[in-house]
Amino acid sequence: MSVTQSVIVPAYKEKLNIKPLTTRLFAALGNDGAKTTELIFVDDNSQDGSVDEVEELKKEGYNVRIIVRTTERGLSSAVLRGFYEAEGDYLICMDADLQHPPESVPSLFDNLKTHPFVIGTRYAPGVGIDKDWPLYRRVISSTARMMARPLTTASDPMSGFFGLQKKYLIEAKDGDIDSKGFKIALELLAKLPLPADKPIGEIPFSFGVRTEGESKLSGKVIIQYLEQLKELYVFKFGANNLVLFLLFSIILVLYILYQFYSLLF
């Protein structure tokens, strides 16, 4: 059977998470789903044994491969690289750290059959964020989500657990999609030529905590997000908008609070 579905996982030094993610994903897909799905890790030259780990899984029969980038860096560009090289018509992006449950992937794929874009949301009845997730991460995530809401109707564009029909990515204008932004889902939601008469699909999921590897959140990442929001607000609303000033002021305060929290705790 030909591949119709592709799961893209950007990764950097995630060797310990590769096997559990792969085995859980294909188990969740079931026999039929596994036959039509490929898993692609896009690795930024980790040199931590990730390549060998993927090769072992391929020998075990899993349809998984790894793209190693030696001259490029960054989450968004890694996701786009995987999307463009994927064989499937239906694409899903998820994190390598297992905070996005592989068991939710089949539901996202099912939803993509009737929606141009689907996103995993942590803001739905009965689901949420793990109680052990640090307070400062909760504050940063909630504030960043609030600042993004004017750009999209999606309830949780910050989750990073999302999917789209590939044809809309192909139809995007050359140069519109910025591969340097940190939140690629938000970038795509704001800029892809998605049909206005079709809603964004949403699948509730409970956000877990990382058990292996290290978080990629840093002050630099927060600044990158601020810069991305500036560009997206200008793209959607124009340069002369008071919202921009308010947006930057709030995020700057958030960044300062984050730095204070880091020093105190």
N, C-alpha and C positions, 0 to 999 in steps of 0.2 A: 504493500500500500504506500502511496506517496505521502509526503509530509505536507500537512495543511496547517499545523499549529507549531509555533516556535516560542520557547521560553528563553528570555535573555537575562543573564545574571552578570552585572558588572562586579568585578572582584579585584581585590588587592590584598595579598597575604591572607587568604581565606582557605588554605588547604584543609584545615580541620573541619570545615563546614561543607566541603564539596561532596563527600560521600553521603552523609546523612540527608543533605538536601536532595541529591539525585535519587536515592533509594525511596525516600518519602514521596517525592514528586511522582515517580513512575508507578508506585504502589497506589497512589491516589487516582491516577489516570485510568487504571484498570487495563486489561488486556487490549481492548479495542483502541482506547485513547493513546496508549503507549506506542501503538503501531503507526500512528499518524502525527506524533509529536517529537520534536527535537529539542534538546537542551543545549544552549550555547553559553559558555562562560567567556566573558571578555576580560582578560587579565592584563593589568598594567605592569607586566614584567616583574612579577613578585619574586621569582627565583626562590620559592619556598617549598618546592615539590608539588605545586598545584598541577603542573603538566603531567607528571608521572601519575598523580592520583586520577586524573581524567582518563589517561591511557589504560589504567587498570580497570576502570569502570566500563570502558569500551570493550575490553576483552571479556567482561562479564555479560555483555550483550546489551548494554544501555546505549541508546541513541544520543550520545553526548559528545561534544567536542569543545575545544578551547581555542580562542583567538588570543594570541599574545602580542600586545602592542609594545614596541620598544622605543618609539619616538613620540607617542602621544600620551597624554595624561588627562584624567578628569572623568567624573561619573557620567555627565551628560553625553560627552563625545563617545564614551564606551557603549552606552545604551544605543545611540544612533548607529554606531558601527555594527553592532549586533543586529539591529533592526534591518539595516540595508542588506546585510549578508544572509539573513534568515531565508529559508525556503518557504515558510508558511505564509498563508494569507492572513492569519490571525496571530497577533503578536502580544506577548505578555512580558512585562518587566517586573522583576522582584529582586530583593536584596539577598545577598549571599549568607547573611548572618542568622537566618531562620527566624527573624522577627516577623517576617511575612510567612504565614503557614502554607507549606506546599499543598496541604489538603484543600485549600480554598481555590487552587488554580483551576480545577475542572469547572467550578461555578463561574469563574471569570470567562473561561472559554465559551461556555454555554450562553452567557449573557452577550458575548460579542457577536453571536450569530444574528442578534436582532438589534444591536446597538453599535454605532460607529466607534464609540469609545466607552470603556468601562473602567471604574476605579474601585479599589478596595477601600472601604471607609471604616474608620475607628469610631465614628460618631453616629451610631445607630442604636436603637434600643437593644439591650441584652449583650452588647459587646463593649470593648473599651481597651484600655492600656494596662499592662501588667502593673500591679501594685508596687513592684520593686523598681520600676523605671524611675530614675532620679528626678527630683523636683525641678531642678533647673532645666532639664530636658523637656519636661511637661510645659513649663512656662514658655520656653522658646518655641516649641512646636505649636502651642495654642495661639501665641501672638503672631507667628509667621502665617498660620492658617487664616487668622482674622484679616491680616493685611492682603491676603491673596483673594479673598472672597469677591471683591468687586470685579475680578478678572474672569470669573467662571461661576457657573451654577453648581459645580461639584462641591459636595459637603466636606471633602477631605483631599484637596489637591496636593497636600504635603506628604501623603503616606508613601509615595514611591512605588506602590503596588498597583499596577494599572495595565491596561491592554488597549489595543486599537486594531482596526482593520487596516492592513498595510496600504491599501489603495489610496487612503487619505494622506498618508505620508508621501507617497509617490506624487500625488497631485499638488503638494505644497509648492509655492513659488521658490525658485532658487534664491538662497540667501536669507530667506525669512527665518528659518529655524537656527537659533544660536546654540552651537554645541558647547559653549563655555559656561552656560548657566548651571547652577547646582541642582535645581528642581526641574528636571526635564519634563515631567508630567504637566506641570503648570505651563511651561513653555509651549508644549504641544496643544494643550487645551485652549490657549489664547490665540494660537497662530494657525493651526491646521484648518483647512476648508471643510469643517464638519457641517453636515446639513442642519440648518436651523430648526427644521420640523421634527428632528429626531432627538430625544433626550439622551443624556449621558447615563449609562447604566451604573448602578452601584451595588456592590456586594459587601455586606458587613463582615468584619473579621476582628478578632482579638489580637492586639499587638503584643508580642512577647518581648523578652529581654535577651540580649546577646549572651551566649554562654562561652563562645570561643572567639578569639581574635579581638581586635580593638576598634572602638568607635572612630569614625572619620570626622566627627564634629570638632570644629576648632574655630577660633576667632576669625581666621582667614575665610573659612566656609561661610560664616555669618556675613562678612563683608561682601563675598561673592553673591550671596542671596540678595543683599540690599541693592547691589548693582543690577542684578537681573530684574528685580521688581521695578527699578527706575526705567529700564528699557521697555518692559512690558506695559507699564502705565502710559509711557509716551506712545507706544505702538497702538494702544487701544483708545486712549483719551486725548492724545495730543500733548505737546510740550507745555502749554500754558494752563496747567491745571493745579489748583491749590491742593488737591489730594496728594500730589507728589511731596510737597513740603511736609504735610502731616505724616505721611507714610515714613519718610526718612527720620523724622524727629522721634517717632515712637520706636522704630527699630534701633535707632542709636541708643535710646534709653535702655532698651532690652539688652543690647550688647554690653553696656556699662554694668548693668545689674549682673549679667553673666560673669563678667570679670571679677566683680566683688564677691560673688558666690564662690568662684574658684579659689580666690585668695583666702576666704574664711573657712572653707570646708575642704 
